[in-house]
Amino acid sequence: MNESIAGKLVSVTGADGFIGSHLVQLLVEKGAKVRALVYYNSWNEIGWLKELPQDILKKVEVFHGDIRDRSRVVEFVQNQEYVFHLSSLIAIPYSYVAAESYVQTNVIGALNIAEALKNSKSLKRLLHVSTSEVYGTAQYVPIDEKHPLVGQSPYSASKIAADKMIESYHRSFSLPVVTARPFNTFGPRQTSRAVIPTIATQLLAKVPILKLGATTPTRDFNYVTDTADGMLSLALCGAAEGRTVNIGTGEEWSIAETAKLLMQITGHEVEIVCENERIRPEKSEVNRLLSDNTLITDLTSWKRQVSFQVGLRNTVDWLTTVKCDNLNTSYMI
């Protein structure tokens, strides 16, 4: 990293989410003055930020709002030096039935951030978070940043649009932005809309059979603290400005292989049954994701710190501390 975040004014959208909460924790630990956008609700809940150690949380300025509310976004980013934009609807299955909400949150949300920062005098860098889903099924592997973008689901289409909106503000208005494109992130605080906690919660509940969607697709899994560290590394890298950069391990694991590893960790081996309702539409399935992480390792000192096996163990250990029956298992891979 060629800059330091210590003492800097930093805003994080989507701070109450899975990755966002880990990023907030990292930023505070690195000495940043963090303002966290939390989706407003009547219960005054702060999402996964509640999991942060109290000595960390008390240093966070919690800011309630909605990424779709431009005036609130303007207030949120005022005078900030670094902005991490993570707010997004991310569940792929729900995007099939509620596509407009993905446009409102993911595309309009990105536009609101770009507009709010367009004329900022304080901004040093915006870190916009994309997703490997924008690549669709790999046309070649490993997938580098030049790979074509394919909208294989309404979710991925909304993220492609958001990425291009942010890119246009860099090209049109010199917005100092880096787009981070993480591959599949997993770890503590991830709910069961995702495949790893879906498998693990079923196994911890000692189910007689393991119900999954397609088991042959492969994914490049990032442990969440490594994803957060990659985002920070890119935000602090001047040479990355104006570029899109993958965050990935360069390893791929099939869903079946992942399930077998989790069976070993939990000590509960069962038959895997594929349920049709958990399978994506045929032309929407992303069959293979494997990152080329050459660019991030060339630009920064980032490298993976947590192996897949250790990350799975950490995830299972965390899940044993929460009530698995409170985490639904309706994930569709």
N, C-alpha and C positions, 0 to 999 in steps of 0.2 A: 504494500500500500504506500502510495507516495504522498498521502495527506493524513491528517489525524482528525478523528471525530470528537476528541476530548474537548469539552467546553463549548461545543457548537450547538446552535439551536436546530433541533431536528424534529420533523413531523412524520408520523407514520399513519397512513390510512389503512383500514382493515386491521387495526392493532388488536382488536378483540378476537381475531381469528386464530387458527392453528399456527400458521407460520408467523403471522404478525406478532403474536404474543412472545414467541421466541426471539424475534428480531428486536422487539422493545427491550427485552431482558438483556440481550447482547449489547445494545446501544447504551443502556444505563451503566452496565458493567464497564464499558469503555470510556465512560465519563461524559457522555452526551447529555444535553438538557432536552428531554423527550416530551413532546406533546402527542398524545395518542387519540386518534379519531375512533370513537366507539359508536356503533349504530344505536340511535336513540330508541328506547323502549320504555314502557310505562312502569316497569319494575326496577328501573335504574340499574339493570344488570350490566356488567362490563366484560362479559364473555370469558375467554380463557385468561384474560389478565388477572382474574381472581386467583389463578394458580401461581402467580409470581410470588417469590419470597417478599414478606412485608417490607424489608429494608430496601428492596428494589421498587416495589409498587409505590411507596410513599414519595419517591422521587419523580414519578410520572405525572404529568399534567393530563388528566383525563378530560377529553373534549367530546361531548355528545353531539351527534349530528347525523347527516345523511349525505353520502357522496353525490346524490342526485340533486341536492340543493346548492345551487351555485353560490348564492350569497353566503351560505354557511361555510362552504369550501374556501371562499375568499378570506373569510375571517380566520379560518383554521391555519392557512399557510402564511398569514401576514408576518413579515419580518423573519421568516425561517430561512436558514442557510442550506439545509439539506431536507429533501422531501422524499419519502419512500412511499410509492403508491401501490398498495396491495389490495385495496377494496375491490371485491369482485364476487359475483355469483359463480360458483365453480362446479356444482354438481351436474355432471353430464346428463344423467337420466331426466332430471327435471327440465332441462333445456328443450327436450323434445315436446313438452306440453306447455311450456311457458316461455317461449322464445322472446317475446316482447320485453319481459322483465330483465332478460340478459342484455338486451340492447340498452335499456334504460340505465342499468347499473354499470355495465362494463364499458359501453361505448360512450354514453353521455357522461358517465363518471370520469372517464379519461379526458373527455373534452373539457369538463369543468375544472379539472386539475390544470390542464394546459392553459386554459384561459386565465385562471387565477394567478398563474405564475409567469405569464407571457411578458409582463412589464415589471417583474419583481427586481428591485435594486439589491436585495439581500441574497437571493438564491445563488448558491454555488453549483448545486447539481440536483436534478430530479432523477431518482431511480424508479423507472417504470417496470412493473413485474408482468411478464408475459407467461407463456406456458408452452411446453413441448407439444401439447395437443395441436398447436397450429400447423405442425408439420404433416399431420395425418399419418397414415401408414408409411413407413420408411420406403422411399424410392431407391435409396442407396444407404449403406451403413459404413462407418458411423455417420450420424447426421450432423453436418456442420451448419453454420449459420446461413449458407447459401442455398440450402435445401428449399425447394418450392413450398409455399404455404397452401394448405388444402383445408377447406372448411367441411370436415366430415361430420360435424354435429353443429347445431345452433350455438352451443357453447364455444366451440373452436372458432366459428365464424365471427362471433362477437369479440373474441380476443384478437383475431386478425384485424378487425376493424379498429379496435382500440390501439393496437400497435401502430397501425398506419396513421391514425389520427395524431398520436404522439410524434411519430416520425415527421409528419407534415409540419408540426410546430417547430421542430428543430430546423428543418430546411427553410421554412418561411420566415420564422421569427428568431432564429438562433437560440431557441430554448436549450439550455445546457442539460441534456438528458442522456442517460444510458438505459437501454432496455435489457433487463436480465431475463433470460429464458430458462428457468429451471425445469429439469425433468422431474419425474414423479417423486414428491417429497413424502416422507413418512416419519412417524415417531410419536412420542407422548403428546397428548392433547388433540390428536386427530380423531374425529368421530367416524362412525361406521358407514358413512357414505363412501368411504374409500376401502380398497380391497384388503389391505393388511389388517386393519382393526376388525373388519368383517370376519376374516378367517380366524383371527386370534380370539375374538369374543365367543365365536361358536365353539372353538376347541376348549376354551376355559370353562364354558358352560357344559362340557362333556356331552355334546350332542351325539346321537348315534350315527348320523351321517352328516357330511359337510356339504352344504348347499352353496353352489357358486354359479357364476355365469361361464363364459368361455374360459378355458384354462390354458389354451395354447399361446395367447398373446404374451409378448415379452415387454418388460419395462426396465428402464434405467432408474433405479431407486436411490434417491438422495436422503440421507438422514437429516432431520430438520435443522439441527445446529450447524451442519455443513452448508445447507442452503442459505441460512441466515448469514453465515460468515461470508459466503460467496457474494451475497447482495451488498454487504458492507464493503467488501474488497472492491467491487465494481463502482460503487458510489464514490469511493475515495480515489479512483483511478482516472486522472485527467486524460490519459491516452485512450480510454474507453468511450469518451464523450462522443455522442452521435452514432454509436455502434450498438448492435444487438449481439449479446454474448450468452452462449449456453452455460448453464451450471449443471454438470452431470459427472458421473463417475467413470463412464466408459465401460461399464459392465451391464449385462442384461440378464434378467431372470424371468422365466415364464411364471405364470400364475400357479401352475401345478408345482413347479420347483419351490416356489415360495411357500405354498401350503405344506409341502413335505418338511421343509425346514422348521416351520411353526409347529408341526406335529412333534418333531423331535424336541423342540424347546419346551412345549407344554406337556409332553409325555402322553399325548392322547392321539392315537392313530386311528383314523376311520376312513371309510370309503367316501370318495368325492362324487357328488351327484350334480350334474349340470341342469339348471332349471331354465326353461325357455324364456320366462319372463325377466330373467336377469341378463339376457343376452341382448346386445345392441342390434339395431337394424343392420342387415348385412353390409350395406355400402357405407355404414357409419362406423363400423368396427375399425379401430386402430390396432393392427396386428403386431407391429414391432416398433419400439422406440429404443434407440441406442445412441447416446450422445458422442460427438467429437468434442472434447473439452480442451483442445489445443489452444484456442484463442484465450480463454480465461487464464490458463496456466502461463501463456506467453505474456499477457498483460499484467498479471498480478502474481502474488506469492501464494494464492489460494491452492489448496489441495485437500482432498478428502481426509478427514481425521477419524471417522467412525466407519468400520466395515459393515457390510450388509448384515452379517450374522450377529455382530454386537448390537447393531441398531435394532434388529428384531428382538433380541433378548431385552433390551431396554424398554421397548414398546410393550412387550408382554408383562414385564415387571410393573410398568405404570398401570396397565389395564387391570392388574390384580388389586390395585388400590382403589379402583372405582367399581361401581355396580354394573357389571356387564349387561344385566337385563335392562338397564336404562339407556343402553346404546343400541339403536335399532340395527338390524342386519339385512336391510333391504337394498343393499348395494348391487348395482348391475355393472359388471366390468365392461 
